[in-house]
Amino acid sequence: MFKPPALLFVSLCAAAAATMTAHAQTPAAPAGAPVVAAAACPAVLKQTFNRLQDDAPQNLCQYAGKVVLVVNTASYCGFTVQYEGLEKLYAKYGPKGLVVLGFPSNDFGKQEPGNAKEIADLCYNTYGVKFPMFAKSQVSGSAPNPLHAQLIKDTGIAPKWNFTKYLIDRQGRVVEHFPSKVKPDDKQLVSKVEQALGL
């Protein structure tokens, strides 16, 4: 049946609107998708910390599925040069799924006395750090930050000095603890990282 151009246009618009509405509703159907993503985040990473350089809140669930090396750092420590090794480790294995997370702390020897800007300047300008760094917090004692409290609980080992390292696998299991003296290029540490990455 012939339709005048005006009626044909109205019919086509109505059909297009109905199609667009149907398509718009389709993605909304899997409302459970965010829940599935949240469930995939291991308990140890269900924490939020402020980013060092701008204090923006960061949910650690964004690193779910990665191998995570957690390090408590300090600017004026004999181990501070480990920033270089940590950055090299991150640069080499980051594309394969490793992330290094730095947590400045003044717990040991009062070797991190500065404010966020001072710590960030040292990390980024002196050592070229590109891995994520978070605001200064306590990592030991009676009130460690929630992540370190969980790491201590899982391993039974609290940080004894700056640059203590904890390795978390892709499933969120804390698989290894390394004391400060173990450098980022140490064969044992690299081997454990590669093993966790499945290399």
C-alpha positions in Angstrom: 0.0 0.0 0.0 1.3 3.4 -1.0 2.1 5.8 1.8 2.5 9.6 1.3 6.1 10.6 1.9 5.2 12.3 5.3 3.6 9.1 6.6 6.4 7.0 5.3 8.9 9.2 7.2 6.9 8.9 10.4 6.7 5.1 10.1 10.5 4.9 9.5 11.2 7.1 12.5 8.9 5.0 14.7 10.6 1.8 13.6 14.0 3.3 14.2 13.0 4.5 17.6 11.7 1.1 18.5 14.9 -0.5 17.4 17.1 2.0 19.3 15.0 1.4 22.4 15.4 -2.4 22.1 19.2 -2.0 21.7 19.4 0.5 24.6 17.7 -2.0 26.8 19.9 -5.0 25.9 23.1 -3.9 27.7 21.1 -3.0 30.8 20.0 -6.6 31.1 23.2 -8.1 32.5 22.9 -5.9 35.6 24.8 -8.6 37.4 28.0 -7.7 35.4 29.4 -5.2 37.9 28.6 -7.7 40.7 30.6 -10.4 38.9 33.5 -7.9 38.4 33.4 -7.0 42.1 33.4 -10.7 43.1 36.5 -11.2 41.0 38.4 -8.8 43.2 40.3 -10.8 45.9 39.7 -9.8 49.6 43.3 -8.6 50.0 42.7 -5.9 47.3 39.4 -4.7 48.5 40.9 -1.5 49.8 41.0 2.1 48.8 44.0 4.4 49.2 44.7 7.9 48.1 47.2 8.3 45.3 50.5 10.0 46.4 50.7 12.7 43.7 47.1 14.1 43.9 45.4 12.4 46.9 42.8 10.9 44.5 41.2 7.8 46.0 42.3 4.6 44.2 40.5 1.2 44.6 43.0 -1.5 44.6 40.5 -3.8 42.9 41.7 -2.2 39.6 44.7 -4.5 40.0 42.6 -7.7 40.3 44.0 -10.4 38.1 47.5 -9.0 38.2 50.6 -10.1 40.1 51.1 -7.5 42.8 54.4 -6.6 44.6 53.6 -4.4 47.6 56.6 -2.4 49.0 56.7 0.0 51.9 59.1 2.8 51.0 61.1 5.6 52.5 63.1 8.5 51.0 66.1 8.6 53.4 67.0 4.9 53.8 70.0 2.9 52.8 67.6 0.9 50.7 66.0 3.9 48.9 68.1 3.1 45.8 65.9 0.1 45.4 63.4 2.5 43.7 65.5 2.1 40.6 65.4 -1.7 40.7 61.6 -1.7 41.4 61.0 0.6 38.5 63.1 -1.7 36.2 61.2 -4.7 37.4 57.9 -3.0 36.8 59.0 -1.8 33.3 60.1 -5.3 32.3 57.2 -7.4 33.7 54.4 -4.8 33.8 53.3 -5.7 30.2 53.1 -9.3 31.4 50.8 -8.5 34.3 53.0 -7.3 37.2 52.2 -4.2 39.2 54.4 -2.7 41.9 52.5 -0.7 44.6 54.6 1.7 46.8 53.5 2.7 50.3 55.6 5.4 51.8 55.9 5.0 55.6 57.7 6.8 58.4 57.6 3.8 60.7 61.2 2.8 60.6 64.0 5.2 61.6 61.8 8.2 60.8 63.2 8.0 57.3 60.1 9.3 55.5 59.4 12.6 57.3 58.3 14.6 54.2 54.9 15.5 52.9 53.3 14.1 49.8 54.9 16.6 47.5 58.4 16.0 48.8 58.0 12.2 48.6 56.6 12.4 45.1 59.4 14.7 43.9 62.0 12.2 45.1 60.1 9.2 43.6 59.3 10.7 40.2 62.2 13.2 39.6 65.1 11.4 41.3 64.3 7.8 40.6 61.8 8.0 37.6 59.2 6.0 39.4 56.2 5.2 37.2 54.6 2.4 39.3 51.6 3.5 41.5 52.5 5.2 44.7 50.1 5.9 47.6 49.9 8.5 50.4 52.1 8.0 53.4 50.6 5.5 55.9 51.5 3.2 58.8 52.6 -0.3 57.8 53.4 -1.9 61.1 52.8 -1.5 64.8 49.3 -1.3 66.4 47.5 0.3 63.5 48.9 -0.6 60.1 46.9 0.4 57.0 44.3 -2.2 56.0 46.3 -3.7 53.2 49.4 -4.3 55.4 47.2 -5.5 58.2 45.9 -8.2 55.8 49.4 -9.0 54.5 50.7 -9.4 58.1 47.7 -11.6 58.9 48.2 -13.8 55.8 51.9 -14.3 56.2 52.4 -13.9 60.0 55.3 -11.5 59.1 55.2 -7.8 59.7 57.6 -5.4 57.9 60.7 -5.0 60.0 62.2 -2.1 58.0 61.7 0.0 54.8 61.4 -1.8 51.5 59.9 -5.0 52.8 58.1 -6.7 49.9 55.0 -8.9 49.7 54.1 -10.8 46.5 50.4 -11.5 45.7 49.5 -13.8 42.9 46.7 -13.3 40.3 44.2 -15.1 42.6 44.9 -12.7 45.5 47.0 -15.2 47.5 50.0 -13.8 49.3 52.7 -16.2 48.1 55.9 -14.7 49.3 57.5 -12.2 51.7 60.9 -10.6 51.0 62.9 -8.6 53.7 64.4 -5.3 52.9 67.8 -6.7 52.0 66.4 -8.7 49.1 66.9 -6.4 46.1 64.4 -6.2 43.2 66.8 -7.9 40.8 67.6 -10.7 43.3 67.3 -14.1 41.5 64.9 -15.5 44.1 62.5 -12.5 43.9 62.6 -12.5 40.1 62.0 -16.2 39.9 59.0 -15.9 42.2 57.6 -13.1 40.1 58.0 -15.0 36.9 56.4 -18.1 38.5 53.4 -16.0 39.6 53.2 -14.6 36.1 53.3 -18.1 34.6 56.4 -17.4 32.6 
